[in-house]
């Protein structure tokens, strides 16, 4: 894989996204990734940029929170020669799980991971990959779950970061290095 000039290519990614005003409620400007996913150049570029960040690390597993993390994390795992670990809502994983609840703006949610997600691999190096970093709740909860299983979190990577929300600060205060391709400040 060739080295990619990140700054030069961020505009390609931004142009591939679509803004949807007032979704899911009035006053929200939703960043729609479906247009990026339908653009093979932009989709591949996203995967390549995330992969480039971690290719010099020994990554054993890519941890992906449900559900859009699956989209980006699977090709990153393949490119890094790593396994894929799914973090899902209760009742979605078939074997024994561990779970953790976390607070949302209005209520709470719970995430689960298979108790044997890393097999016999002791202290695996993992990255967490998702589409969006906002408040950081699902990523931090995913990190807490895999740390319970002995994982060393090398970092967390996102296509989009909403920099005006506290996600980065929450993750960094938990010792997680944050890497985002696009950071919107307002």
Secondary structure as the mmCIF struct_conf table of DSSP 4:
data_model
#
loop_
_struct_conf.conf_type_id
_struct_conf.id
_struct_conf.beg_label_comp_id
_struct_conf.beg_label_asym_id
_struct_conf.beg_label_seq_id
_struct_conf.end_label_comp_id
_struct_conf.end_label_asym_id
_struct_conf.end_label_seq_id
HELX_RH_AL_P HELX_RH_AL_P1 UNK A 6 UNK A 16
STRN STRN1 UNK A 18 UNK A 21
TURN_TY1_P TURN_TY1_P1 UNK A 22 UNK A 22
BEND BEND1 UNK A 24 UNK A 25
TURN_TY1_P TURN_TY1_P2 UNK A 26 UNK A 27
STRN STRN2 UNK A 29 UNK A 32
HELX_RH_AL_P HELX_RH_AL_P2 UNK A 34 UNK A 37
TURN_TY1_P TURN_TY1_P3 UNK A 38 UNK A 38
HELX_RH_AL_P HELX_RH_AL_P3 UNK A 40 UNK A 54
TURN_TY1_P TURN_TY1_P4 UNK A 55 UNK A 56
BEND BEND2 UNK A 57 UNK A 57
STRN STRN3 UNK A 61 UNK A 65
TURN_TY1_P TURN_TY1_P5 UNK A 66 UNK A 67
HELX_RH_AL_P HELX_RH_AL_P4 UNK A 68 UNK A 80
TURN_TY1_P TURN_TY1_P6 UNK A 81 UNK A 81
STRN STRN4 UNK A 83 UNK A 87
STRN STRN5 UNK A 88 UNK A 88
TURN_TY1_P TURN_TY1_P7 UNK A 90 UNK A 91
BEND BEND3 UNK A 93 UNK A 95
STRN STRN6 UNK A 97 UNK A 104
TURN_TY1_P TURN_TY1_P8 UNK A 105 UNK A 106
STRN STRN7 UNK A 107 UNK A 114
TURN_TY1_P TURN_TY1_P9 UNK A 115 UNK A 120
TURN_TY1_P TURN_TY1_P10 UNK A 122 UNK A 123
STRN STRN8 UNK A 125 UNK A 133
BEND BEND4 UNK A 134 UNK A 135
HELX_RH_AL_P HELX_RH_AL_P5 UNK A 137 UNK A 148
TURN_TY1_P TURN_TY1_P11 UNK A 149 UNK A 150
STRN STRN9 UNK A 152 UNK A 162
TURN_TY1_P TURN_TY1_P12 UNK A 163 UNK A 164
BEND BEND5 UNK A 165 UNK A 166
HELX_RH_AL_P HELX_RH_AL_P6 UNK A 167 UNK A 173
TURN_TY1_P TURN_TY1_P13 UNK A 174 UNK A 175
STRN STRN10 UNK A 178 UNK A 184
#
